[in-house]
Amino acid sequence: MESSITLPVQINGKKRADVTVARDAGNSDIEAAVLALDAVKKALEGKSPEKGHCRPTKDSQCRRLIARRPFSAATTRIGSFRAAWLVSSPTTERKLAARVSRSFFALGLAGLVAGCFQPLYAEHPLPIGAAASPGVVGQMRGVDVAPIDTAAGSRLARVSVNVRNELIYDLTGGSGGYSPTHRLDVKLVASQLQVIVDINTARPDINNYGIDGTYTLTELGTGRVVVKGQTFARVSYNIPGQQQRFAGERGLRDAENRAAKEIAENIRTRLASFFVAGT
């Protein structure tokens, strides 16, 4: 049997060095040898360790225990048992405590502000005896979407009808029979931009189709404009080539439909915000 053993030294769960001591060395001798290592001094930054211990395997007892609670760590086989000398630096527990306190603070803050949020389109029950008032969904159903004025027979005329249809469905959900309380007026301007051009044929391969819209929401009872805003949509589509003109036309129409739906969703969201917050 060898007269000395080599123990790996770990600090905060990371191996820093190895220390060789006599097999029958006592606790104080092992601790002194570990603390004398340059790697340990550098890791501890001149401070004394808070705890250190020797970790054995199942079939042996650790006779070099110096700490109250062991830290888990990788071990190395030494003769009939495995052992490792572990050291915890003074800053470990402070860092852990700070991390735990920050987590509890974040959880507490989340609990405090949890009641400050509500779904935009939620219907809330009224207290007993309170006068009934329409919720957001009911108020949006009272919006009359006026026909959008565009040049007859133009591509934008079809897009404007699509935008109006999308708005009516988004605001009413497809149901009717509600008395209008507000009127929504929308104006649209369309544009196209060549994004990628074939350098050989000078024909565009990818175009950008855009719609810029302005809208006003007027209260019918007073004739007052309560909401005024602007929105836009930009979508791209491919032009497969001169020999596939139908595919290019189909791509443009699909881009118009997508832009119309995006414009309607933007306006619907803005009106919902007004009916909730009043601004």
C-alpha positions in Angstrom: 0.0 0.0 0.0 1.3 3.4 -0.9 2.3 5.7 1.9 0.6 8.8 0.2 -2.6 9.6 -1.5 -3.6 12.3 -4.0 -6.9 14.2 -3.5 -8.5 16.4 -6.2 -9.4 19.8 -4.7 -12.7 21.4 -5.7 -13.8 24.9 -4.9 -17.5 25.7 -5.4 -18.0 22.5 -7.4 -15.1 23.1 -9.8 -11.8 21.2 -9.7 -8.9 23.6 -9.1 -5.9 21.4 -8.2 -4.6 18.1 -6.7 -3.0 17.8 -3.3 -0.8 14.9 -2.2 -0.7 14.0 1.5 0.4 11.1 3.7 -2.2 8.3 3.9 -2.5 8.7 7.7 -2.6 12.5 7.6 -5.0 14.2 10.0 -7.6 16.8 9.3 -5.4 19.7 10.1 -2.5 18.4 7.9 -4.8 18.0 4.9 -6.4 21.4 5.4 -3.0 23.1 5.7 -1.8 21.4 2.5 -4.9 22.4 0.6 -4.7 26.0 1.7 -1.1 26.2 0.8 -1.8 25.5 -2.9 -1.4 28.6 -5.2 -4.6 27.7 -7.1 -6.6 27.6 -3.9 -5.2 30.9 -2.7 -6.1 32.5 -6.1 -9.6 31.1 -6.0 -10.2 32.2 -2.4 -8.8 35.7 -3.1 -7.0 35.8 0.2 -10.1 34.9 2.3 -10.6 31.9 4.6 -12.8 29.1 3.4 -16.2 28.7 5.0 -16.2 24.9 4.9 -14.2 21.9 3.6 -14.7 18.2 3.7 -13.5 14.8 2.4 -16.1 12.9 0.4 -15.8 9.0 0.4 -17.7 6.2 -1.4 -20.4 4.0 0.0 -18.0 1.3 1.2 -15.8 3.5 3.3 -16.1 6.1 6.1 -14.7 9.5 5.8 -12.3 10.1 8.6 -11.3 13.6 7.4 -14.7 15.4 7.8 -14.2 19.0 8.7 -17.5 20.6 7.6 -21.1 20.3 8.7 -22.8 19.7 5.3 -21.1 18.2 2.2 -21.3 19.6 -1.2 -21.9 17.2 -4.1 -18.9 16.9 -6.5 -17.0 14.6 -8.8 -14.6 12.2 -7.1 -11.5 10.2 -8.0 -10.7 6.6 -7.1 -7.8 6.3 -4.6 -7.0 2.8 -3.5 -10.0 1.1 -1.9 -12.2 4.3 -1.8 -12.8 7.5 -3.7 -12.3 10.9 -2.0 -12.2 14.5 -2.9 -11.4 17.6 -0.9 -14.0 20.3 -1.4 -13.8 23.9 -0.3 -16.5 26.6 -0.4 -15.4 30.2 -0.8 -17.0 32.9 1.5 -18.9 34.5 -1.4 -20.8 31.4 -2.4 -23.6 31.6 0.2 -23.9 35.3 -0.2 -24.4 34.9 -4.0 -26.9 32.2 -3.5 -28.8 34.2 -0.9 -28.9 37.2 -3.3 -30.2 35.0 -6.1 -32.9 33.5 -4.0 -34.0 37.0 -2.7 -34.2 38.3 -6.3 -36.4 35.3 -7.3 -38.8 35.9 -4.4 -38.9 39.6 -5.2 -39.8 38.9 -8.8 -42.5 36.4 -7.8 -44.0 38.8 -5.3 -44.0 41.6 -7.9 -45.8 39.3 -10.4 -48.4 38.5 -7.8 -49.1 42.1 -7.0 -49.5 43.2 -10.7 -51.4 40.1 -11.7 -54.8 41.7 -10.9 -53.9 44.8 -13.0 -54.4 43.0 -16.3 -57.6 41.8 -18.0 -58.4 40.4 -21.5 -59.2 43.1 -24.0 -62.5 41.6 -25.1 -63.5 40.1 -21.8 -67.1 40.5 -20.5 -67.2 41.2 -16.7 -70.2 40.3 -14.5 -72.0 43.3 -13.1 -72.8 43.7 -9.3 -76.3 42.9 -8.2 -78.6 45.9 -8.9 -76.1 47.7 -11.1 -77.4 49.2 -14.4 -76.4 47.1 -17.4 -73.9 48.6 -19.8 -72.6 47.2 -23.1 -69.1 45.7 -22.9 -66.4 46.1 -25.5 -67.9 43.6 -27.8 -71.3 45.2 -27.6 -69.9 48.7 -28.2 -67.9 47.5 -31.2 -71.1 46.0 -32.7 -72.6 49.5 -32.7 -70.0 50.8 -35.1 -71.3 51.4 -38.6 -68.6 51.0 -41.3 -69.2 53.5 -44.1 -68.5 52.5 -47.7 -64.9 53.3 -48.7 -64.7 55.9 -51.5 -62.4 54.8 -54.3 -62.2 55.1 -58.1 -64.8 52.7 -59.6 -63.4 49.8 -61.5 -59.9 50.1 -60.0 -57.9 47.4 -58.2 -58.2 49.5 -55.0 -62.0 49.5 -55.3 -62.0 45.7 -54.9 -59.5 46.0 -52.0 -61.6 48.7 -50.3 -64.7 46.3 -50.4 -62.5 43.6 -48.9 -61.3 45.9 -46.1 -64.9 47.0 -45.3 -66.1 43.4 -45.2 -63.3 42.4 -42.9 -64.1 45.3 -40.6 -67.8 44.5 -40.4 -67.0 40.9 -39.6 -64.3 41.8 -37.0 -66.6 44.3 -35.3 -69.9 42.4 -35.3 -68.8 38.8 -35.5 -71.1 38.3 -38.4 -74.2 39.2 -36.4 -76.5 42.1 -37.2 -79.6 43.9 -35.8 -77.7 46.4 -33.6 -78.5 50.1 -33.6 -75.4 52.1 -34.7 -73.8 54.4 -32.2 -70.7 55.4 -34.1 -69.6 55.7 -37.8 -66.3 54.6 -39.1 -64.9 56.3 -42.2 -61.8 54.9 -43.9 -59.6 56.2 -46.7 -57.1 54.0 -48.5 -54.1 54.6 -50.8 -52.3 51.6 -52.5 -48.7 51.4 -53.6 -46.3 48.9 -55.2 -42.5 48.7 -54.9 -40.1 46.4 -56.8 -37.9 44.6 -54.2 -35.8 42.2 -56.4 -35.2 42.7 -60.1 -33.7 40.1 -62.5 -30.4 41.6 -63.8 -30.7 39.7 -67.1 -34.3 40.6 -68.1 -34.8 43.7 -65.9 -38.1 42.3 -64.8 -39.1 42.3 -61.2 -39.1 39.0 -59.4 -40.5 40.1 -56.0 -42.8 43.1 -55.4 -44.0 44.8 -52.3 -47.7 45.7 -52.1 -48.7 48.3 -49.6 -51.8 50.0 -48.3 -51.8 53.3 -46.3 -55.0 54.0 -44.5 -56.5 56.9 -42.5 -59.7 56.5 -40.4 -62.0 58.4 -38.1 -64.6 57.2 -35.6 -67.5 59.6 -35.2 -70.1 59.5 -32.4 -73.5 59.7 -34.0 -75.2 61.3 -31.0 -73.0 64.3 -30.9 -71.3 64.3 -34.3 -67.9 64.5 -32.5 -64.8 62.7 -33.9 -63.6 60.5 -31.0 -60.9 58.5 -32.7 -58.6 59.6 -35.6 -55.7 57.4 -36.7 -53.4 56.1 -39.4 -52.3 52.5 -40.3 -50.5 50.7 -43.0 -49.8 47.2 -44.3 -46.8 45.9 -46.4 -46.8 42.4 -48.0 -44.6 40.9 -50.6 -45.4 38.5 -53.5 -43.5 36.7 -56.2 -43.7 37.2 -60.0 -42.7 33.9 -61.5 -41.9 35.2 -65.0 -43.3 36.6 -68.2 -44.6 33.2 -69.3 -46.7 32.8 -66.1 -48.7 36.0 -66.1 -51.7 34.3 -64.5 -49.5 33.2 -61.5 -48.2 36.7 -61.2 -51.8 38.1 -61.2 -52.8 35.5 -58.6 -49.9 36.5 -56.4 -50.8 40.2 -56.5 -54.5 39.4 -55.6 -53.3 37.3 -52.7 -51.1 40.1 -51.5 -54.1 42.6 -51.8 -56.2 40.2 -49.7 -53.5 39.8 -47.0 -53.0 43.6 -46.8 -56.7 44.2 -46.5 -57.0 41.8 -43.6 -54.0 43.4 -41.8 -55.5 46.9 -42.2 -58.9 45.7 -40.8 -57.2 44.0 -37.8 -55.2 47.1 -37.0 -58.2 49.4 -37.1 -60.3 46.9 -35.0 -57.6 46.7 -32.3 -57.4 50.5 -32.1 -61.2 50.8 -31.7 -61.2 48.1 -29.1 -58.6 50.1 -27.1 -60.7 53.2 -27.4 -63.8 51.5 -26.0 -61.8 50.0 -23.1 -59.8 53.1 -22.1 -61.8 55.9 -23.7 -58.7 57.4 -25.4 
